[in-house]
Amino acid sequence: MLISGNLTNNKQGLINMEMKQLPKGLWPVMLTPFKVNNEIDLIALETLTNFYIDSGSNGLFANCLSSEIFQLTSEERLLITKKTVEFSNGKVPVVATGTFGQDVEESVTFISKLYDTGVEAVIVNTSQICTELEDESIFKTRIESILKQTGDIPLGLYECPVPYKRLISPSLMKWLASTNRFIFHKDTSCDITAIKNKLKAIEGTPLGFYNAHIPTGIESIKAGARGLAPISANLYPELLHFLLESLRNEGESEKLKKLNLTLDLMDTIIHHHYPFTAKLFLRKRGLKIGTTCRTPRSSMTIHDYQKVETIMKVFTQLTEELGIETF
């Protein structure tokens, strides 16, 4: 069982326990449903959480960029995380982002609060620990300070592309893994060579590697990644679950290569006007979720809406061809 509970209990009774690895498989980066009046829709969040789990997800990444975290208050970030843990009801582990800025003390305080919601790990946003102009040595120094002040709270890494993308080098990955505190890494390097180098650096450690990039999905799993965490898992998690399970049970095949290629093509469309497109797609699938977003976006054209309809047709065709049950 992973370390859980509040920081006080963690310090008293669980220090120096070895961190366990998180499950292999699919980890959707969760959306935040809003009502028309822009308030968080907790009923829809429960529906969404159950949908992810019923569709084969092995874990949930709450309070991430797809959740529109930079348009949420600190209280709202804690609320959606706490409710996601509550709604998941122990069926799958939940992780969530816990760093928002370069102030170490503020990060430490929020990490502790977020861990008390019941998450399995608190995720460090790599683009928030340092500014774009600060180098890796400063990043490491701030991480060391956070580690010293957060007991044995399990941590993770997220190469969030906003406000800029800070990729972790293989050497820094190796050091982070050696601390025995990091158990989750969402990678956005989108480069199979870089991915393989990182995987080699953390081999034999508790640090689990979850790839956000569909085109390198199969190759990364073959190289040792524990799973996938792409934005497309918000729209059609069943397809990604099928891909991962088939790869694990049957190995790579022409059928899976073709599916991976199709998912890649679908990805190029859903990235536009995201996360609105994801909410719209789910609503078309029958989920009771609104399309309101706080993230600024341009208006969609008729052509944009037609593309979403095309993705829906492709999704329906794939599930029928592959015999995939949908929810």
N, C-alpha and C positions, 0 to 999 in steps of 0.2 A: 504493500500500500504506500502511496506517496505521502510525504509529510503534509499535514494539514492542521488547521486550528489556528488560534491567534498567536501573535508574536511572543507574548509572555510565556505561554505554555511551551512554545517552540524552544525558547531559550532555556527553560528549566529542564525539559525532559527529552529533547530530541537533538541536541547538539551533536555534531559529528556523525549522525546517521547517514549512511550512503544514499544518495539520491537515486531513485528508480527511474527508468525510462518511461516516457509517455507512450501510449499505444501507436502502433503503425496505422497508416490508412489516411482517411480524408478528414481534413480540418477546415470547414468553412470559416471564412472571415465574415463575421456576422453583420447584418444590416441593423439599423435602428429604425423601427417603424414610427412614424409621426401621425398624429391626428391632423385634420384640416387646419386646426388652430395652432399647429406647430408644437403642441405638447407631445411628449413621448407616449406612445400607445402601448401600454403594458399587456393588454389583451392580445394584440397582434404579435407582440414579442413572444408571448407564450406559444401562440400558434406557430410562429416561425421556428422557435426552438424545437418543438415537437416534430415539425416537418423535417428539419435537418437530421434529427436522430432517427426518425422512421425511414428516412431515405438512405440510411447506411453510413452516416458520419461517425467517425471514431473519436472525435473530440471537437471542441468549439473554441474559436478564437474570438472572444467578445471584446468590446471597447478597442477596436482597431480602426484603421483608416476608412474601411467600408462602413463602419458604424458612425461615420461623420464626427470623429472625436474632437476635431478642432472647432466644431460648431456646438459642442456640449460644454456645460459647466462641470466643475469638479464633482458637484453633488449628483449631476445626471450621469456622469461616468461611473460613479459608485453604484447608482441605482440600477442601471442596465446590467452591470456585472453581477450584482447581488441577485437580481431577478433571474438572470440566465442560469446561474448556479442553482437557484431554487427550482426553476422550471425543468432543468435537466434531471433533477432528482437523483443524482448519483449514477445515471445511466452512462454518461460519458464525462470525461474530465473537461474542465473549462480553464482557459488561460485568458489574461487580459493585460492591456498596456497600462503601465504605471509610472512612466516618466514623461514630463511635459515641461522642458526647459533645462537650462544649465545649472540651476541652483541645486546643489547636492542635498542640502537640508530639506528643501521642499520635496525633492524626489523621495528621500527616505521616509518622510512623513506620509506621503501618498501611497508609497509601496506598502507600508504597514497597514494603512486603512483598506487598501484594495485586497490584501491577503486575508484580512479578517472577513471578507465577503464569502470565503470558502473556495477561492480559485486554487488550482494545483500549482500554478506558477504565475509570477508577475513578470510581464514582459518589458524589457528595456528597449525603448525606441531609439535606435542608433543615431537618428538625425536630430534628437533632442538633447543628448548628453553634451554635445559640443556644437559650436558654430561650424559653418562650412570651411572657414579658414584655419580652424584649430586642428592640429595633427593628431595622429594615433596615440602618441605618448600622453597627450592631455586626456584623451578619451580613456586610456588605461588608468591614469591617475584618479580620475573621477569614479570609474568603476570600482577601483580599490577602496575608495572612501565609502561608496555605497555598500560594498560587501561587508566592511567592518561595522556598519551601523544598522544592518538589517538581520542580525542573528543568522539563522539557517534557512531563511525564506528561499524557496526554490525560485530561480529566475529564468528568463529567456531573452532572446534577442529578436528584433524585428527591423529589417532593413527598409524602413518606411520611406517611400519616395517623396514625401512632403514633410517639411518645406524644401528639402533637398535630399538626395539619396547618398547615404554614407554606407558603403559596402565594407564588410569586415574582411581583412586579409587573412589568409590561411595561418600565418604566424600568430596573429592576435586571436583567431579562433582556437588555436591550440592552447594558448595561455588561458583563455576564458574557460575552456573545457577542463583544464588542469585544476581550476579552483574547486571543482566538484559542486558548484552551485547552479550551473546552467543546464537545463534539461530540454529547452525548446529553442529552435532557431528557424525563423521564417526567412528564407533566402529570396532575394529579388535580383541577383546578379544577372540572370538570364543568359548565362554563358556556361556551357557544359564543361569547358576546361577549368574555369574557376570553381565550379561546383565540385568537380572531382578532386581538386586540390584541397578544398575545404573539408570534404568528406574524409580524405586521407589524414588530414590534420587532427580530426576528432575521433578517429577510429578507436574503438574500445573504451570510449567514455560514455557517460550518461547523456551527453548532449545530442538530442534528436534533431535531425535535419529535415525540414519540411519545405518543399519547393513551391514557389508561387507561379512558376513559369510552365505553361502547358507544353510548348514545343520541346522542351528538354525533360518533360515528365518521365517518360519511360526510361530514358537513358540515366536519369538521376536515381531512379529506384534501383536499376540494375547496379549502379555504382555504390549503393548503400544508403540512400536517403530513406527515411522512415515513412514518408508520405508526401501528400500534396496539400497545398493551402492556397488555391487560386480563387479569384473573384467569381469565376464561373460556377464554383461550388454553391453559390447563392441561388443560381437559377435552375440548374439541373444536376444536383448532387448524385442522382441515381446513375447517370452516365459515368461519372468519375469513380464512383464506388465500384461499378461493374469493371471499369478499366483496371483498377488496382487489384480487385479480387481475382480477376482473370489472369493478370500478370503473375500474381502470387501462386495461384493454383496450377496454371497451365503453362506459364512462361510466355515469352514474346511470340507473337504470331502475326501473320499478314493482316488478320482481322483487327487485332489491337493496334497495329501501325496505322491502319486506315481510320480507325476510330480516333486515335490521337491526332491525326492530321485534320480530321473533320472538326474536332474540338478546338484545334488551333485556329482554323478559319472562322469558327463561330466566335472565338475570343476577340478577334479583330473588330467585330461589330459591337459586342456588348460593352467594350471599353469606352465607346463614345456615349457621352451623356450619363455615365455611371455615377452614382448608384441608382439614378432614376430608372434606367433601363431594366435593372434587376428587379426593382419593385413593380414596375409595369408588367414584366414577364411573369412574376409570381402571381400578380392579380389576374392575368390572363389564364394562368393555370388553375385558378379557382381559390387561391388563398385569400382570406379576408385581411388584406393588408393595403393600406393607402399608398399613394405614390408621392406624397409630400416629402420633400428633401430640404434640408437647411443648406447643403453645399451649393454655392452659386453655380449656375450652369446657363448655357445659351438655350434658346427654344429649339425644340426638335422640329424638323421639317416633315412633310408628308412622306418623303422618301425615307427618312429615318424611322418613322413608324412602320413603313412597309418592310424595312430590314428586320425589325423585331418580329414581325409576322412570319418572315421567312425563317428566322431562327426557331420559331415555334413549330413550323412545319417540319424542319429538319429534326428537331427534338422528338416529335411524335413519330416520325418515320424510323428513327434510330431505335427508339424503345420498342417499337413493334417488330422490327427486324431482329433485334437481339433478345427479344422475350423478356424485357426488363419491366418489372412491376413499378408503377408510379404511384405517388401519394398526393 
